[in-house]
Amino acid sequence: MEQLLPYISEVGFPIVVTLYLLHRIEAKLTTLNDSIQGLPAELREQLYMIK
C-alpha cells in the first residue's frame, strides 16, 4: 500500500483506484475464462453420462 502513495500524488486518486481494482480482478477473470472454455467438454461429458 505504501508503494501506491507516490502514484496517488502523480496521477490522481481515480486512476490509482482503477488500477488497483483491475489488478485484483485479473485472477478472477482468468478463472472465469478457463471455466467458459471448459464448458463444452463438461457438457459433452454430462450428455454422455445421461445416455
Number of C-alpha atoms within 10 A of each C-alpha: 4 6 7 12 12 10 13 14 10 10 10 12 13 10 13 17 13 11 10 12 11 12 11 11 10 11 11 11 12 11 11 12 11 11 12 10 11 11 11 11 10 12 11 11 11 11 10 9 8 7 5
